[in-house]
Amino acid sequence: MKIHLIDGSGYIHRAYHAVRPLRTSRGLPVNALFGFAQMLRKFLRDEAPSHAVVVFDAGRVTFRNEMYGDYKANRAETEPDLAAQFPYARRVPQAFGVPVVEAPGFEADDVIATLAKRAIAAGFEVVVLSSDKDLLQLVGPGVTVFDPAKERSFDAAGVVERVGVPPARVVDWLALVGDASDNVPGVKGIGDKGATELIAAYGPLE
């Protein structure tokens, strides 16, 4: 059995920037919703999945903000046209008969990782649909990540090719290089190449 775990939050943001501005007759912006629906329809047509779920961020504040106050503090407020579409986003996959999952206090990434672990334990093969490099650490026996933006599937060898380290060391690599998009600082003076070389020589951060 195979289950597809879809990063709905990532899809909505990608659709918003990929589709020209569209509005209903009442003025509601719908370009992200339209693009999201098109992406889902293509996925369902091409894959005809037996099991699939769309996962969303429940909100902007998670347990990470409690651990690190500056987490994502560099991000601007969500564009009003995009924010106006969020309340309807969950209804798109539901209209296709695909269930939606989210958990207050957690990001979509966290929920996807939890579902992947449980699905593997239940005997499923897992395909994660996301362009988020953080999710590459989930790759392993029975788990692949498909990047819809690159239209590429990543197994363990693909992860090494993309970031220079195996899936189990992605978290160490990210800790060293940091993540500017999340406002997470890395180790000063260590870039992508240096982090890859250190991990190759010494293994995990500890």
C-alpha positions as CSV (number, residue, x, y, z in Angstrom):
1,M,0.0,0.0,0.0
2,K,1.1,3.5,-0.7
3,I,0.1,6.8,1.0
4,H,0.8,10.3,-0.4
5,L,1.3,13.0,2.2
6,I,0.7,16.4,0.6
7,D,2.2,19.7,2.0
8,G,-0.9,21.8,1.5
9,S,0.6,24.9,2.9
10,G,3.5,24.7,0.5
11,Y,1.1,24.1,-2.4
12,I,-1.0,27.1,-1.6
13,H,2.0,29.5,-1.4
14,R,3.4,28.1,-4.6
15,A,0.1,28.4,-6.4
16,Y,-0.4,32.0,-5.2
17,H,2.9,33.1,-6.8
18,A,2.4,31.0,-9.9
19,V,-1.1,32.0,-11.0
20,R,-1.9,35.5,-12.1
21,P,-4.3,37.5,-9.9
22,L,-7.9,36.2,-10.2
23,R,-11.1,37.4,-8.4
24,T,-14.7,36.3,-8.2
25,S,-17.5,38.6,-9.1
26,R,-17.7,39.6,-5.5
27,G,-14.0,40.6,-5.4
28,L,-12.6,37.6,-3.5
29,P,-9.1,36.7,-4.7
30,V,-8.9,33.1,-5.8
31,N,-5.7,32.6,-7.7
32,A,-4.1,30.5,-5.0
33,L,-7.2,28.4,-4.7
34,F,-7.5,28.0,-8.4
35,G,-3.8,26.9,-8.8
36,F,-4.1,24.6,-5.8
37,A,-7.2,22.9,-7.3
38,Q,-5.3,22.5,-10.6
39,M,-2.3,20.9,-8.9
40,L,-4.5,18.5,-6.9
41,R,-6.5,17.6,-10.0
42,K,-3.4,16.8,-11.9
43,F,-2.0,14.7,-9.0
44,L,-5.2,12.7,-8.6
45,R,-5.4,12.1,-12.4
46,D,-1.8,11.1,-12.8
47,E,-1.3,9.0,-9.6
48,A,-4.9,7.7,-8.9
49,P,-3.8,7.3,-5.3
50,S,-5.5,4.8,-3.0
51,H,-4.5,6.8,0.1
52,A,-3.8,10.5,0.3
53,V,-4.0,13.3,2.8
54,V,-3.4,17.0,2.6
55,V,-1.6,18.6,5.6
56,F,-1.8,22.3,6.5
57,D,-0.1,24.6,9.1
58,A,-2.7,25.3,11.8
59,G,-1.3,28.8,12.3
60,R,1.8,30.9,12.5
61,V,2.6,30.2,16.1
62,T,4.0,26.8,17.1
63,F,6.1,25.3,19.8
64,R,9.2,26.5,18.0
65,N,8.3,30.1,18.8
66,E,8.3,29.2,22.5
67,M,11.8,27.6,22.1
68,Y,13.2,30.5,20.0
69,G,11.5,33.8,20.1
70,D,13.0,35.0,16.8
71,Y,11.8,32.0,14.8
72,K,10.5,33.3,11.5
73,A,10.5,36.8,13.0
74,N,12.0,38.1,9.7
75,R,9.0,37.2,7.7
76,A,6.6,39.9,6.5
77,E,2.9,39.7,7.2
78,T,1.1,37.5,4.8
79,E,-0.2,39.3,1.7
80,P,-3.9,40.3,2.3
81,D,-4.9,38.6,-1.0
82,L,-3.3,35.3,0.1
83,A,-4.6,35.5,3.7
84,A,-8.1,36.0,2.4
85,Q,-7.9,32.6,0.6
86,F,-6.7,30.6,3.6
87,P,-10.2,30.0,5.1
88,Y,-11.3,28.3,1.8
89,A,-8.1,26.3,1.3
90,R,-9.2,23.3,3.3
91,R,-12.3,23.0,1.3
92,V,-10.4,22.4,-2.0
93,P,-9.0,19.0,-1.1
94,Q,-12.2,18.0,0.6
95,A,-14.1,18.8,-2.6
96,F,-11.9,16.2,-4.3
97,G,-12.6,13.7,-1.5
98,V,-9.1,14.0,0.1
99,P,-9.0,14.4,3.9
100,V,-7.3,17.3,5.5
101,V,-5.1,17.1,8.7
102,E,-3.6,19.9,10.9
103,A,-2.6,20.2,14.5
104,P,-2.6,23.4,16.6
105,G,0.8,24.3,17.8
106,F,2.6,22.3,15.1
107,E,3.7,23.0,11.5
108,A,2.6,20.9,8.5
109,D,6.1,19.5,8.5
110,D,5.7,18.0,12.0
111,V,2.4,16.4,11.1
112,I,3.8,15.0,7.9
113,A,6.7,13.5,9.8
114,T,4.4,11.9,12.3
115,L,2.1,10.5,9.7
116,A,5.0,9.1,7.7
117,K,6.4,7.3,10.8
118,R,3.0,5.9,11.6
119,A,2.3,4.9,8.0
120,I,5.6,3.0,7.8
121,A,4.8,1.2,11.0
122,A,1.5,0.2,9.5
123,G,3.2,-1.3,6.4
124,F,2.6,1.6,3.9
125,E,5.1,3.0,1.4
126,V,5.2,6.8,1.9
127,V,5.5,9.5,-0.7
128,V,5.8,13.1,0.6
129,L,4.8,15.8,-1.9
130,S,6.7,19.0,-0.9
131,S,9.4,21.4,-2.1
132,D,10.6,22.0,1.5
133,K,14.1,20.8,1.9
134,D,13.6,20.2,5.7
135,L,11.4,17.2,4.8
136,L,14.4,15.5,3.0
137,Q,15.4,14.2,6.5
138,L,12.4,11.8,6.3
139,V,13.8,9.9,3.3
140,G,14.7,6.4,4.1
141,P,13.4,2.8,3.6
142,G,9.9,3.1,2.3
143,V,9.9,7.0,2.2
144,T,10.6,9.2,-0.7
145,V,10.0,12.9,-1.3
146,F,8.6,14.2,-4.5
147,D,9.3,17.9,-5.2
148,P,6.5,19.2,-7.5
149,A,8.4,22.3,-8.4
150,K,11.3,20.4,-9.7
151,E,9.2,17.4,-10.8
152,R,11.8,15.1,-9.2
153,S,11.6,12.3,-6.7
154,F,14.3,12.1,-4.0
155,D,15.6,8.8,-2.5
156,A,18.6,8.7,-0.2
157,A,21.1,9.1,-3.1
158,G,19.1,12.1,-4.4
159,V,19.3,13.8,-1.0
160,V,23.0,13.4,-1.0
161,E,23.2,14.9,-4.5
162,R,21.0,17.9,-3.5
163,V,22.4,18.8,-0.1
164,G,25.6,16.8,0.2
165,V,24.7,14.7,3.1
166,P,22.5,11.6,3.7
167,P,18.9,12.0,5.0
168,A,19.9,11.2,8.6
169,R,22.4,14.1,8.6
170,V,20.1,16.7,7.1
171,V,19.2,18.0,10.5
172,D,22.9,18.4,11.4
173,W,23.6,20.1,8.1
174,L,20.8,22.6,8.7
175,A,21.9,23.3,12.2
176,L,25.4,24.2,10.9
177,V,24.3,26.3,7.9
178,G,21.2,27.8,9.4
179,D,18.0,28.7,7.5
180,A,17.6,32.3,6.5
181,S,13.9,31.7,5.5
182,D,13.1,30.7,9.1
183,N,15.5,33.3,10.7
184,V,17.5,30.5,12.2
185,P,21.2,31.4,12.5
186,G,23.8,28.8,11.7
187,V,27.4,28.6,12.9
188,K,29.3,31.7,11.9
189,G,31.7,31.1,9.0
190,I,30.3,27.7,8.0
191,G,28.5,27.5,4.7
192,D,27.0,24.7,2.7
193,K,30.3,23.2,1.6
194,G,32.0,23.5,5.0
195,A,29.0,21.9,6.7
196,T,29.1,19.0,4.3
197,E,32.9,18.5,4.8
198,L,32.6,18.6,8.6
199,I,29.7,16.1,8.6
200,A,31.6,13.8,6.2
201,A,34.6,13.9,8.5
202,Y,32.9,13.7,12.0
203,G,29.4,12.5,11.5
204,P,26.5,14.0,13.7
205,L,26.8,17.3,15.5
206,E,27.2,15.7,18.8
